[in-house]
Amino acid sequence: MASLKALKVRINSVKSTQKITKAMKMVAAAKLRRAQEAAEAGRPYAQRLESVVASLASKVTVSEILA
């Protein structure tokens, strides 16, 4: 059976690991939220660019090039 001191050390180690894990999860959540906000902020630009490209593509005629 483990000694009382060994159990205390193990408990402290587990608590420390839990704190680190919680902090890492919080950092990951913040990064994900920032990335989602950036993607959503770029959506209007992407939609406008898509409409411009579609407009240009509709005006282009493809003709067969004879060599």
DSSP file (Angstrom, degrees, kcal/mol; ACC not computed):
  #  RESIDUE AA STRUCTURE BP1 BP2  ACC     N-H-->O    O-->H-N    N-H-->O    O-->H-N    TCO  KAPPA ALPHA  PHI   PSI    X-CA   Y-CA   Z-CA
    1    1 A M              0   0    0      0, 0.0     2,-0.1     0, 0.0     0, 0.0   0.000 360.0 360.0 360.0 142.3    0.0    0.0    0.0
    2    2 A A        -     0   0    0      1,-0.1     2,-0.0     2,-0.1     0, 0.0  -0.339 360.0-110.2 -70.9 149.0    1.2    3.5   -0.8
    3    3 A S     >  -     0   0    0      1,-0.1     4,-2.1    -2,-0.1     5,-0.2  -0.306  25.8-110.6 -74.8 163.8    2.4    5.8    1.9
    4    4 A L  H  > S+     0   0    0      1,-0.2     4,-2.2     2,-0.2     5,-0.2   0.882 119.0  52.5 -61.9 -39.9    0.4    8.8    3.0
    5    5 A K  H  > S+     0   0    0      1,-0.2     4,-2.4     2,-0.2    -1,-0.2   0.913 108.1  50.4 -64.4 -42.5    3.1   11.1    1.6
    6    6 A A  H  > S+     0   0    0      1,-0.2     4,-2.4     2,-0.2    -1,-0.2   0.890 110.1  50.8 -63.3 -39.2    3.0    9.4   -1.8
    7    7 A L  H  X S+     0   0    0     -4,-2.1     4,-2.6     2,-0.2    -1,-0.2   0.907 109.9  49.7 -64.6 -41.6   -0.8    9.7   -1.9
    8    8 A K  H  X S+     0   0    0     -4,-2.2     4,-2.5     2,-0.2    -2,-0.2   0.909 111.4  48.9 -63.7 -41.9   -0.6   13.4   -1.2
    9    9 A V  H  X S+     0   0    0     -4,-2.4     4,-2.3     1,-0.2    -2,-0.2   0.923 112.3  48.5 -63.1 -43.4    2.1   13.9   -3.9
   10   10 A R  H  X S+     0   0    0     -4,-2.4     4,-2.4     2,-0.2    -2,-0.2   0.911 110.7  50.3 -63.8 -43.0   -0.1   12.0   -6.3
   11   11 A I  H  X S+     0   0    0     -4,-2.6     4,-2.4     1,-0.2    -2,-0.2   0.920 111.8  48.0 -61.3 -45.1   -3.2   14.0   -5.5
   12   12 A N  H  X S+     0   0    0     -4,-2.5     4,-2.3     1,-0.2    -1,-0.2   0.888 110.6  52.2 -63.6 -38.2   -1.3   17.3   -5.9
   13   13 A S  H  X S+     0   0    0     -4,-2.3     4,-2.3     2,-0.2    -2,-0.2   0.925 110.4  47.2 -63.4 -44.7    0.1   16.1   -9.2
   14   14 A V  H  X S+     0   0    0     -4,-2.4     4,-2.3     2,-0.2    -2,-0.2   0.903 111.8  50.6 -64.8 -41.7   -3.4   15.2  -10.5
   15   15 A K  H  X S+     0   0    0     -4,-2.4     4,-2.1     2,-0.2    -1,-0.2   0.904 110.4  49.9 -62.8 -41.0   -4.8   18.5   -9.4
   16   16 A S  H  X S+     0   0    0     -4,-2.3     4,-2.3     1,-0.2    -2,-0.2   0.915 110.4  49.7 -63.5 -43.4   -2.0   20.4  -11.1
   17   17 A T  H  X S+     0   0    0     -4,-2.3     4,-2.6     1,-0.2    -1,-0.2   0.891 109.1  52.6 -62.9 -39.5   -2.6   18.4  -14.3
   18   18 A Q  H  X S+     0   0    0     -4,-2.3     4,-2.4     2,-0.2    -1,-0.2   0.899 108.7  49.8 -63.2 -40.8   -6.3   19.2  -14.1
   19   19 A K  H  X S+     0   0    0     -4,-2.1     4,-2.3     2,-0.2    -2,-0.2   0.919 111.9  47.8 -63.8 -43.6   -5.6   23.0  -13.8
   20   20 A I  H  X S+     0   0    0     -4,-2.3     4,-2.4     1,-0.2    -2,-0.2   0.923 111.9  50.0 -63.4 -43.8   -3.3   22.8  -16.8
   21   21 A T  H  X S+     0   0    0     -4,-2.6     4,-2.3     1,-0.2    -2,-0.2   0.905 110.2  50.2 -61.9 -42.7   -5.8   20.9  -18.8
   22   22 A K  H  X S+     0   0    0     -4,-2.4     4,-2.0     1,-0.2    -1,-0.2   0.908 110.9  49.1 -63.0 -42.0   -8.6   23.4  -17.9
   23   23 A A  H  X S+     0   0    0     -4,-2.3     4,-2.2     1,-0.2    -2,-0.2   0.904 110.3  50.9 -64.3 -41.2   -6.4   26.3  -18.9
   24   24 A M  H  X S+     0   0    0     -4,-2.4     4,-2.5     1,-0.2    -2,-0.2   0.889 109.1  51.2 -64.2 -39.4   -5.5   24.7  -22.3
   25   25 A K  H  X S+     0   0    0     -4,-2.3     4,-2.4     2,-0.2    -1,-0.2   0.899 109.5  50.4 -64.0 -40.0   -9.2   24.1  -23.0
   26   26 A M  H  X S+     0   0    0     -4,-2.0     4,-2.1     2,-0.2    -2,-0.2   0.905 111.1  48.2 -65.2 -41.3   -9.9   27.8  -22.3
   27   27 A V  H  X S+     0   0    0     -4,-2.2     4,-2.4     2,-0.2    -2,-0.2   0.922 112.1  49.4 -64.0 -44.3   -7.2   28.9  -24.6
   28   28 A A  H  X S+     0   0    0     -4,-2.5     4,-2.4     1,-0.2    -2,-0.2   0.895 110.5  50.5 -62.6 -40.4   -8.4   26.5  -27.4
   29   29 A A  H  X S+     0   0    0     -4,-2.4     4,-2.4     2,-0.2    -1,-0.2   0.897 110.5  49.5 -65.2 -40.0  -12.0   27.8  -27.0
   30   30 A A  H  X S+     0   0    0     -4,-2.1     4,-2.3     2,-0.2    -2,-0.2   0.911 111.8  48.3 -65.9 -41.8  -10.8   31.4  -27.2
   31   31 A K  H  X S+     0   0    0     -4,-2.4     4,-2.3     2,-0.2    -2,-0.2   0.904 112.2  49.3 -64.6 -41.0   -8.8   30.6  -30.4
   32   32 A L  H  X S+     0   0    0     -4,-2.4     4,-2.5     2,-0.2    -2,-0.2   0.919 110.4  50.2 -64.2 -43.3  -11.7   28.8  -31.9
   33   33 A R  H  X S+     0   0    0     -4,-2.4     4,-2.3     1,-0.2    -2,-0.2   0.914 111.4  48.7 -61.6 -43.1  -14.1   31.7  -31.2
   34   34 A R  H  X S+     0   0    0     -4,-2.3     4,-2.2     1,-0.2    -1,-0.2   0.904 111.4  49.5 -63.5 -41.6  -11.6   34.2  -32.7
   35   35 A A  H  X S+     0   0    0     -4,-2.3     4,-2.2     2,-0.2    -2,-0.2   0.897 111.1  49.6 -65.2 -40.1  -11.2   32.0  -35.8
   36   36 A Q  H  X S+     0   0    0     -4,-2.5     4,-2.4     2,-0.2    -2,-0.2   0.912 110.8  49.7 -65.0 -42.1  -15.0   31.7  -36.2
   37   37 A E  H  X S+     0   0    0     -4,-2.3     4,-2.2     1,-0.2    -2,-0.2   0.896 110.8  50.0 -64.0 -39.6  -15.5   35.5  -35.8
   38   38 A A  H  X S+     0   0    0     -4,-2.2     4,-1.5     2,-0.2    -1,-0.2   0.903 111.2  49.0 -65.4 -40.6  -12.8   36.1  -38.5
   39   39 A A  H  X S+     0   0    0     -4,-2.2     4,-0.6     1,-0.2    -2,-0.2   0.909 112.7  47.2 -65.5 -41.7  -14.5   33.7  -40.9
   40   40 A E  H >< S+     0   0    0     -4,-2.4     3,-0.7     1,-0.2    -1,-0.2   0.860 108.9  54.9 -67.9 -35.1  -17.9   35.3  -40.4
   41   41 A A  H 3< S+     0   0    0     -4,-2.2     4,-0.4     1,-0.2    -1,-0.2   0.817 108.1  50.1 -68.1 -29.3  -16.4   38.7  -40.8
   42   42 A G  H 3X S+     0   0    0     -4,-1.5     4,-2.1     1,-0.2    -1,-0.2   0.571  86.7  89.1 -84.2  -9.0  -15.0   37.7  -44.2
   43   43 A R  H <X S+     0   0    0     -3,-0.7     4,-2.5    -4,-0.6     5,-0.2   0.899  83.4  51.8 -59.1 -46.0  -18.2   36.2  -45.5
   44   44 A P  H  > S+     0   0    0      0, 0.0     4,-2.3     0, 0.0    -1,-0.2   0.894 111.0  49.3 -60.1 -37.5  -19.6   39.5  -47.0
   45   45 A Y  H  > S+     0   0    0     -4,-0.4     4,-2.6     2,-0.2    -2,-0.2   0.913 111.4  48.8 -66.2 -42.0  -16.4   40.0  -49.0
   46   46 A A  H  X S+     0   0    0     -4,-2.1     4,-2.3     2,-0.2    -1,-0.2   0.895 111.5  49.5 -65.0 -39.9  -16.4   36.4  -50.2
   47   47 A Q  H  X S+     0   0    0     -4,-2.5     4,-2.0     2,-0.2    -1,-0.2   0.912 112.6  46.9 -66.4 -41.6  -20.1   36.7  -51.3
   48   48 A R  H  X S+     0   0    0     -4,-2.3     4,-2.3    -5,-0.2    -2,-0.2   0.915 112.1  50.4 -66.2 -42.5  -19.4   40.0  -53.1
   49   49 A L  H  X S+     0   0    0     -4,-2.6     4,-2.6     1,-0.2     5,-0.2   0.894 108.7  53.0 -62.0 -39.8  -16.3   38.5  -54.8
   50   50 A E  H  X S+     0   0    0     -4,-2.3     4,-2.4     1,-0.2    -1,-0.2   0.909 109.5  48.0 -62.0 -42.1  -18.3   35.5  -55.9
   51   51 A S  H  X S+     0   0    0     -4,-2.0     4,-2.2     2,-0.2    -2,-0.2   0.885 111.6  50.2 -67.9 -37.0  -21.0   37.7  -57.5
   52   52 A V  H  X S+     0   0    0     -4,-2.3     4,-2.5     2,-0.2    -2,-0.2   0.932 112.6  46.4 -65.4 -45.3  -18.3   39.8  -59.3
   53   53 A V  H  X S+     0   0    0     -4,-2.6     4,-2.7     1,-0.2    -2,-0.2   0.898 112.7  50.2 -64.8 -40.1  -16.6   36.7  -60.7
   54   54 A A  H  X S+     0   0    0     -4,-2.4     4,-1.9    -5,-0.2    -1,-0.2   0.898 110.4  50.5 -64.5 -39.5  -20.0   35.2  -61.7
   55   55 A S  H  X S+     0   0    0     -4,-2.2     4,-0.9     2,-0.2    -2,-0.2   0.925 112.6  46.0 -64.0 -44.6  -20.8   38.5  -63.5
   56   56 A L  H >X S+     0   0    0     -4,-2.5     4,-0.8     1,-0.2     3,-0.7   0.916 111.3  52.4 -63.6 -42.8  -17.5   38.5  -65.3
   57   57 A A  H >< S+     0   0    0     -4,-2.7     3,-0.5     1,-0.2    -1,-0.2   0.848 105.6  54.6 -64.3 -33.6  -17.9   34.8  -66.2
   58   58 A S  H 3< S+     0   0    0     -4,-1.9    -1,-0.2     1,-0.2    -2,-0.2   0.745 108.2  50.0 -72.2 -21.7  -21.3   35.4  -67.7
   59   59 A K  H << S+     0   0    0     -4,-0.9     2,-0.4    -3,-0.7    -1,-0.2   0.565  91.6  92.9 -92.2 -10.2  -20.0   38.1  -70.0
   60   60 A V    <<  -     0   0    0     -4,-0.8     2,-0.5    -3,-0.5    -4,-0.0  -0.683  62.2-154.5 -87.8 133.6  -17.1   36.1  -71.3
   61   61 A T        -     0   0    0     -2,-0.4     2,-0.7     2,-0.0    -2,-0.1  -0.897   7.2-142.4-107.9 139.2  -17.7   34.2  -74.5
   62   62 A V        -     0   0    0     -2,-0.5     2,-0.4     2,-0.0    -2,-0.0  -0.872  23.6-178.7-100.9 119.0  -15.7   31.1  -75.3
   63   63 A S        -     0   0    0     -2,-0.7     2,-0.3     0, 0.0    -2,-0.0  -0.893  33.0-105.4-118.9 150.4  -14.8   30.8  -78.9
   64   64 A E        -     0   0    0     -2,-0.4     2,-0.6     1,-0.1    -2,-0.0  -0.550  31.0-139.9 -74.9 130.4  -12.9   28.0  -80.6
   65   65 A I        -     0   0    0     -2,-0.3     2,-0.5     2,-0.0    -1,-0.1  -0.815  13.4-152.8 -94.7 123.5   -9.4   29.1  -81.5
   66   66 A L              0   0    0     -2,-0.6    -2,-0.0     1,-0.1     0, 0.0  -0.819 360.0 360.0 -98.1 132.1   -8.2   27.8  -84.9
   67   67 A A              0   0    0     -2,-0.5    -1,-0.1     0, 0.0    -2,-0.0   0.444 360.0 360.0 -95.6 360.0   -4.6   27.2  -85.4
